[in-house]
Amino acid sequence: MDKCERCSLSNYNPNYNPLHLCMACRAELGLMKESEYQHKKRVRLTEAELNKILDDRQRVQDMQEELR
């Protein structure tokens, strides 16, 4: 794995990516399919963010049940 030439923070696979840019930089520059970027964002969720999403989902389900 090599470092991104634009941000020099993220790694990229030179065999898969001839642009020498990480996924985040490729997405910012519009050089990536939206589906690829959405998948990458989903993978980067922290445990706290995931728990918040699950809590919000549960709260909505509880409110829907109360309305029935």
N, C-alpha and C positions, 0 to 999 in steps of 0.2 A: 504494500500500500504506500502511496506517495501523498504528499501534502498538496492541497489545492493551491493553484497559482494565484487565485484572486484573494482569498481570505487567509490562506496559509494556516488555517485552523483545522479544517476537516480533512479526512482522508478520502481518497478515491482509488478505484482500481484501474490502473492504466490499461489493462487488457480489455476492460469493458468500456472505458471512457477515454477516447482519444483527445478530448478537449482539455484535459488536465484541470478540470473544475469539479468541485464536490456537488452533490445533489442540490443543496440549498442555493449555491451560487448559480447553477444552471437554471433552477426554477426562477430566481430573481431576474435573470437575464432573458427569460422566456424561451430557454433552449431545452425544456423538458416537458414531457406530456403531463397534463394535469393529474392524471391517474397515478403516475409515478410519484409525484410530489405529495399527493394526498396520502398515499401509502406510507411514505417516509415520515410525514407529520404524525400519522397515527402511531407509528412505531416509537416515536420519540416522546410520547406522553409519559410523564412521571407518574409514580404511584399516587401521589396526592391529587394530581389532575384527574386521573382515572377514578379515584374515590369520589371526587366532587361530582363528576358526570354521573356516576352510579347513584349517588345520593339525590341529585336533581331528578333523575329518572324515577327513583322510588317515590319522591315527594309528589311528582306529577301523577303517578299511578294512584297514590293515596288520595289525592284531591279528586281524581276521576271517580274513585269508588265512593267517596263521600257524596258526590253529586247524584249518584244512582239511587 
